[in-house]
Amino acid sequence: MQKLSYNFFLYLLFVLVFVSCKNSSNKTKQLKLTQPNIVLILADDLGYGDLSCYGSKRINTPNLDKMAGEGLKFTQFYAGSAVCTPTRVSILTGQYPLRFNVSAHFNDREMFLDNDVLTIPKALKKEGYSSMHIGKWHLGGLNESHVLDRNNSMPGPLQHGFDHYLAMLEDPIYRGSAMREKRLYKDAGKNLVKDDVLLTPNNKHWTTIKFDEATKFIENSAKEKKPFFLNLWLDAPHAPYEYSEKVVLDQYNDRAKGQDLLYRGMVSQLDKGVGSVLAKLKELNIDKNTIVIFTSDNGPAYLGSPAHFKGRKTDFHEGGIRVPMIAWWPETISKGIVSNEIANTIDFLPTFLKLAQGTLDKNTPIDGLDITPLLFHQKTLVDRKTMFWEIASKYKRSGNYVNVTDIRLKPTANQIARKGPWKLLAIEGVPNELYNMDEDPYERWNLLDTYPEISKQLSEELTQWLNEPRKEKPY
């Protein structure tokens, strides 16, 4: 009897262990199956006040308005810079672009981001994700000579971890002349490269090409039944302002003309494309397992709107760096939420990795925060430290960024330290403005002399950050 009881006990123990292991295995499998698809849509030079869900009265953006109504809208989301390339560096790496000595846009010749750094696609690939970059790159390596001799040239999207990419060749001979002659969007299809292979020319509008490729990638990824990361970087509504589809232009014919009409059309065509992405996700029944993020690389240039904020592109007042940001994930992110919490493009890498159930190596430098507690539970980001920005005060090709858009404010601050409500602006390390953003988001009252202790503290933090190690060159 004792022997029988003992054998029964061993048998029971075995069953319990087996069931436990099986449940654990199933749980792990279930967790992996719930990894969300991640779509990041980045507009170029889109202002905080350019979307109707952010207060625009001149441009209709029904799809982005619906996206905001079904998701979460940020009121204090910041681009990593007031110009293009540094923000893109901050997105891919989760670090301040100054870590790589990037404080100006790349010249599309010899400048590039080194591929020895962790990027979003590299991090997600370890968690089983496939990835694709579509659209503007502006991080080097997409000149025709680079593409045709990749092994002996600088890195491009594939070398930074993407499985696939589609972009326009970024040689100044192609892109530069197309921009000057206002045919970038019209003729981009004639100079495309995909996965380091030059494509046969086509006559489609550049914005249409990008969204068509995006929906195609989503369809193919859904068939493969594995999580995907889509990095969709638009050129719109960056100049040159060109004709968009007739259907989006016609709505403005009775209230706009010339360049203003063209700008409105470019934003509306962008909005229509976002709608096509969301519709495709719903059609494939994968919307409930996909998070879509929409934002801009910096504030508006010539015709865009910074809303009521001071400054715009290239300027470190709010209009140059505060941008729209909408997060959408049906049944996971609550509907119609408006968040006043501070977030930044450096937060994307740690956030996406958390969504993928991955972890960062302790030795991997990172400046951003995982903002999933904010996205899903509207929790305050208690770990947010002082944030920093720097833009080149002098740029070797243009002389400097003053008057790049002919309306930049002077004196020209090129550095920021932001801690809680306090924002310090400095010129080459010397403080020149201080604002309380809770009380004065439009930066009307300079409090530099009123709060010397706060100015001193932020100035010391900024100096320490500026003196931290960085790469000698971004190439």
C-alpha positions in Angstrom: 0.0 0.0 0.0 2.8 2.3 0.9 4.6 1.4 -2.4 1.4 2.1 -4.3 0.9 5.4 -2.6 4.5 6.3 -3.3 4.2 5.4 -7.0 1.0 7.3 -7.2 2.7 10.3 -5.7 5.5 10.1 -8.3 2.9 9.7 -11.1 1.0 12.7 -9.8 4.2 14.8 -9.5 5.1 13.9 -13.1 1.7 14.9 -14.4 1.9 18.2 -12.5 5.3 19.0 -13.8 4.3 18.1 -17.4 1.2 20.2 -17.3 3.1 23.1 -15.8 5.8 22.9 -18.5 3.2 22.6 -21.2 1.2 25.6 -19.8 4.5 27.6 -19.6 5.3 26.7 -23.1 1.8 27.6 -24.3 2.0 30.9 -22.4 5.4 31.7 -24.0 3.9 30.9 -27.4 0.9 32.9 -26.7 3.0 35.9 -25.6 5.0 35.7 -28.8 1.8 35.5 -30.9 0.6 38.7 -29.3 3.6 40.8 -30.4 2.0 43.7 -32.2 2.8 44.8 -35.7 4.4 48.3 -35.5 3.8 51.0 -38.1 5.6 54.4 -37.8 4.5 57.1 -40.2 6.7 60.2 -40.3 5.7 63.3 -42.1 8.3 65.9 -43.2 8.0 69.6 -42.1 4.4 69.1 -40.9 3.4 71.7 -38.4 1.6 71.3 -35.1 -1.2 73.4 -36.5 -1.5 71.6 -39.9 -4.1 69.0 -38.9 -7.7 69.7 -38.2 -7.6 67.5 -35.1 -4.9 70.0 -33.8 -7.0 73.0 -34.6 -6.4 73.7 -38.3 -9.2 75.6 -40.0 -7.6 75.6 -43.4 -6.7 72.0 -44.0 -9.0 69.0 -43.9 -7.5 65.8 -42.4 -10.5 63.4 -41.8 -8.4 60.2 -41.6 -5.9 61.6 -39.1 -8.8 63.2 -37.1 -10.5 59.8 -37.0 -7.2 58.2 -36.0 -6.9 60.7 -33.1 -10.5 60.1 -32.1 -9.9 56.3 -32.0 -6.6 56.6 -30.2 -4.3 58.9 -28.2 -3.3 62.5 -29.2 -0.2 64.1 -27.7 0.0 67.8 -27.0 3.6 67.9 -25.9 5.4 65.6 -28.2 8.8 66.7 -29.4 11.0 65.9 -32.4 14.7 65.2 -31.7 15.7 68.3 -33.6 14.3 71.3 -35.6 15.8 69.8 -38.8 15.5 66.5 -40.6 18.6 64.2 -40.2 19.1 64.6 -36.4 15.5 63.7 -35.7 15.8 60.6 -37.9 18.9 59.6 -36.0 17.1 60.0 -32.7 14.2 57.8 -34.0 16.3 54.9 -35.2 18.8 54.9 -32.3 16.8 56.0 -29.2 19.7 58.4 -28.5 20.3 62.1 -28.8 21.7 62.8 -32.2 24.6 64.7 -30.6 25.9 61.3 -29.4 26.9 60.8 -33.0 27.9 64.4 -33.5 24.8 65.0 -35.7 23.4 68.5 -35.3 22.6 69.3 -38.9 21.1 67.7 -42.0 23.4 65.5 -44.0 24.6 66.7 -47.4 23.8 63.5 -49.2 27.4 63.1 -50.4 30.0 61.7 -47.9 28.0 62.0 -44.6 26.3 58.9 -43.1 25.2 57.3 -39.9 27.6 54.5 -38.9 26.0 51.1 -38.8 27.8 49.9 -35.6 24.9 51.3 -33.5 21.7 49.5 -32.4 18.6 50.6 -34.4 14.9 49.8 -34.2 15.0 47.2 -37.0 18.1 45.5 -35.5 16.5 45.3 -32.1 13.2 44.0 -33.4 14.8 41.5 -35.7 16.1 39.7 -32.6 12.4 39.3 -31.5 11.3 37.7 -34.8 10.1 40.8 -36.6 10.5 41.5 -40.4 10.9 45.1 -41.3 10.8 47.5 -44.2 11.7 51.2 -44.7 9.8 53.2 -47.3 10.5 56.7 -48.4 12.9 59.4 -47.5 16.1 58.2 -45.7 18.5 61.2 -45.4 21.0 59.2 -43.3 23.5 58.5 -46.1 24.3 55.7 -48.4 21.6 56.2 -51.1 23.6 57.8 -53.8 23.6 55.7 -57.0 27.4 55.0 -56.5 26.7 53.7 -53.0 24.0 51.4 -54.1 26.0 49.9 -57.0 29.1 49.3 -54.9 27.6 48.7 -51.5 30.4 46.4 -50.2 32.9 49.2 -50.7 30.7 52.1 -49.8 28.7 53.6 -46.9 25.8 51.8 -45.2 22.2 52.2 -46.3 18.8 50.9 -44.9 19.7 47.2 -45.3 23.0 47.7 -43.4 21.1 49.4 -40.6 18.9 46.3 -40.1 15.9 46.6 -42.4 15.0 43.5 -44.4 13.7 45.6 -47.3 13.5 49.2 -48.4 12.1 51.4 -51.1 13.5 54.9 -51.5 14.4 57.6 -54.1 18.1 57.9 -55.0 19.3 60.8 -52.8 22.2 62.0 -55.0 22.1 65.8 -55.2 22.2 65.3 -59.0 18.7 63.7 -58.8 17.1 65.0 -55.7 18.6 68.5 -55.7 17.7 69.3 -59.2 14.2 67.8 -58.8 13.6 70.0 -55.8 14.8 73.2 -57.5 12.7 72.5 -60.5 9.6 71.5 -58.4 9.2 68.0 -59.8 10.4 65.9 -56.9 7.0 64.3 -56.3 6.2 64.1 -60.0 9.5 62.5 -61.0 10.7 60.5 -58.0 9.4 57.3 -59.6 12.0 57.7 -62.2 14.9 57.4 -59.7 13.8 54.6 -57.3 15.9 52.0 -55.6 14.6 48.9 -53.8 16.8 46.6 -51.7 19.9 48.0 -53.4 18.6 47.4 -56.9 17.7 50.3 -59.3 14.1 50.0 -60.4 12.5 50.6 -63.8 11.1 54.2 -64.0 7.4 54.9 -63.5 5.3 58.0 -63.5 3.3 57.7 -60.3 3.2 60.5 -57.7 5.9 59.9 -55.0 3.3 60.0 -52.1 1.1 57.5 -53.9 4.1 55.2 -54.6 5.0 55.1 -50.9 1.5 54.3 -49.6 1.0 51.7 -52.3 4.2 50.0 -51.3 3.2 50.2 -47.6 -0.1 48.4 -48.2 1.7 45.8 -50.3 4.2 45.2 -47.5 1.4 44.9 -44.9 -0.5 42.4 -47.1 2.6 40.2 -47.6 3.5 40.4 -43.9 0.0 39.3 -42.9 0.3 36.2 -45.1 3.6 35.3 -43.5 1.9 35.5 -40.1 4.9 37.1 -38.3 5.1 40.5 -36.6 6.4 43.3 -38.8 7.8 46.8 -38.4 6.9 49.3 -41.2 9.0 52.5 -41.2 7.1 54.9 -43.5 9.0 58.2 -43.9 7.1 60.6 -46.2 8.6 63.6 -48.0 5.3 65.4 -47.8 4.6 68.2 -47.1 8.3 69.3 -47.5 8.9 71.7 -50.3 8.8 71.8 -53.3 5.0 72.4 -53.2 3.6 70.4 -56.1 0.3 69.3 -57.5 -1.4 66.4 -55.6 -4.3 64.2 -56.7 -7.2 66.2 -58.2 -9.7 64.7 -55.7 -7.8 66.2 -52.7 -7.1 69.6 -54.4 -10.7 70.2 -55.6 -12.0 70.7 -52.0 -9.8 73.9 -51.7 -10.4 75.5 -55.1 -12.9 78.0 -53.7 -10.7 79.2 -50.8 -7.0 78.8 -51.8 -4.8 79.3 -54.7 -1.1 79.2 -55.8 1.4 77.8 -53.3 -1.2 77.7 -50.5 -3.5 75.5 -52.5 -0.6 73.1 -53.3 0.4 72.9 -49.7 -3.1 72.1 -48.5 -3.3 69.4 -51.2 -0.1 67.8 -50.1 -1.2 67.5 -46.5 -4.6 66.1 -47.6 -3.0 63.5 -49.9 -0.8 62.5 -47.0 -4.0 62.2 -44.9 -5.7 60.1 -47.6 -2.6 57.7 -47.6 -2.8 57.3 -43.8 -6.4 56.3 -44.2 -5.5 53.7 -46.8 -3.0 52.1 -44.3 -5.6 52.0 -41.5 -8.2 50.6 -43.9 -5.8 47.8 -45.1 -5.1 46.8 -41.5 -8.9 46.5 -40.8 -9.5 44.7 -44.1 -6.9 42.1 -43.2 -8.3 41.9 -39.7 -4.9 42.7 -38.1 -5.8 46.2 -36.8 -6.3 44.9 -33.3 -2.8 43.6 -33.2 -1.1 46.6 -34.8 0.0 49.9 -33.3 0.3 52.8 -35.7 2.2 56.0 -34.7 2.0 59.2 -36.7 4.3 62.2 -36.2 6.5 64.7 -37.9 10.3 65.2 -38.1 10.3 68.9 -37.1 8.1 72.0 -37.2 6.7 73.6 -40.4 8.7 75.4 -43.0 7.4 78.1 -45.3 3.6 77.5 -45.6 2.9 75.1 -42.7 1.4 76.2 -39.4 3.1 76.0 -36.0 -0.4 76.9 -34.5 0.1 79.5 -31.8 3.6 78.6 -31.0 6.6 80.8 -31.6 9.1 79.8 -34.3 9.2 77.0 -36.9 11.6 74.7 -38.7 15.3 75.3 -37.7 14.2 77.3 -34.7 14.3 75.9 -31.1 11.2 77.7 -29.9 8.2 75.4 -29.7 7.1 75.8 -33.3 10.3 74.2 -34.5 10.2 71.1 -32.3 6.7 70.5 -30.9 4.9 68.3 -33.5 1.7 66.3 -33.8 1.8 62.7 -32.5 -1.0 60.2 -32.6 -0.9 56.6 -31.4 -3.6 54.2 -32.6 -4.2 50.6 -31.5 -7.9 49.5 -31.5 -9.0 47.9 -28.2 -5.6 48.4 -26.6 -5.2 52.2 -26.6 -8.3 53.9 -25.3 -10.3 56.1 -27.6 -10.2 59.9 -27.7 -7.4 60.3 -25.1 -5.5 63.6 -25.1 -2.2 63.5 -23.2 -0.2 66.5 -22.0 2.7 64.3 -20.9 6.1 65.1 -22.5 7.5 62.6 -24.9 10.2 62.6 -27.6 11.2 60.7 -30.8 14.1 59.2 -28.7 11.4 57.2 -27.0 10.4 55.1 -30.0 13.2 52.5 -29.8 12.7 51.5 -26.1 8.9 51.6 -26.5 8.9 49.4 -29.6 11.3 46.9 -28.1 9.0 46.7 -25.0 6.0 46.1 -27.2 8.0 43.3 -28.9 8.7 41.8 -25.5 12.4 42.3 -25.9 14.9 43.8 -23.5 17.9 46.2 -23.9 21.3 45.0 -23.0 22.5 46.9 -19.9 25.6 48.1 -21.8 23.5 49.6 -24.7 23.4 53.4 -24.3 19.8 54.8 -24.6 18.4 58.2 -23.9 14.7 57.5 -24.5 12.0 56.1 -22.3 9.6 53.2 -22.7 6.3 55.1 -22.9 3.9 52.1 -22.9 2.6 53.1 -19.4 1.6 56.4 -20.9 0.1 54.9 -24.0 -2.0 52.2 -22.3 -2.7 53.6 -18.8 -2.0 57.4 -19.1 0.5 57.1 -16.4 3.0 59.9 -15.7 6.5 59.2 -16.9 8.2 59.6 -13.5 11.6 58.6 -14.9 11.8 61.4 -17.4 15.1 63.2 -16.9 16.1 66.6 -18.3 16.0 66.5 -22.1 18.5 68.2 -24.4 18.7 69.4 -28.0 21.4 71.0 -30.1 21.3 72.3 -33.7 24.4 73.5 -35.6 24.8 77.2 -35.1 27.0 77.2 -38.2 26.6 74.7 -41.0 29.5 74.4 -43.4 27.5 74.3 -46.6 24.9 76.9 -45.8 26.9 79.2 -43.4 24.3 78.8 -40.7 20.6 78.0 -40.1 19.6 81.6 -39.6 17.0 82.6 -42.1 16.8 79.2 -43.6 13.0 79.7 -43.7 13.4 83.5 -43.8 11.4 83.8 -40.6 13.7 82.4 -37.9 13.7 84.4 -34.8 16.8 86.2 -33.4 18.8 85.9 -31.3 19.2 82.4 -32.5 19.4 79.8 -29.7 20.9 76.5 -30.8 20.7 74.5 -27.6 17.9 73.5 -25.2 17.6 71.9 -21.7 14.0 71.0 -20.8 13.1 69.8 -17.2 9.5 69.5 -16.3 7.8 72.8 -17.1 11.2 74.7 -17.4 12.8 75.3 -20.8 16.2 76.9 -21.1 17.5 78.1 -24.4 21.2 78.8 -25.0 23.6 80.1 -27.6 26.7 78.0 -27.6 26.3 77.1 -24.0 25.3 80.7 -22.9 21.7 80.9 -21.6 19.6 83.5 -23.3 16.0 82.5 -22.5 14.0 80.7 -19.8 10.3 79.8 -20.0 7.8 78.1 -17.8 6.0 76.0 -20.4 3.0 75.2 -18.1 2.2 78.9 -17.7 3.6 80.2 -21.0 3.7 77.6 -23.8 3.9 80.4 -26.3 7.2 81.7 -24.9 6.2 85.3 -24.4 7.9 86.0 -21.0 11.6 85.4 -20.7 12.2 84.5 -17.0 16.0 84.1 -17.2 16.7 86.9 -14.7 13.6 86.2 -12.6 14.7 82.6 -11.7 18.5 82.7 -11.6 18.7 79.4 -9.6 16.7 77.5 -12.2 18.7 79.0 -15.0 21.9 78.1 -13.2 20.8 74.5 -12.6 19.7 73.9 -16.2 22.8 75.6 -17.6 25.0 73.3 -15.6 23.2 70.2 -16.8 23.4 71.4 -20.4 27.1 72.1 -20.1 27.6 68.6 -18.6 25.6 67.0 -21.5 27.5 69.0 -24.1 30.8 67.8 -22.7 29.8 64.1 -22.7 31.7 61.8 -25.2 30.5 61.7 -28.7 31.8 60.5 -32.1 34.2 62.8 -33.8 32.1 62.9 -37.0 28.8 61.4 -38.2 30.7 59.6 -41.0 
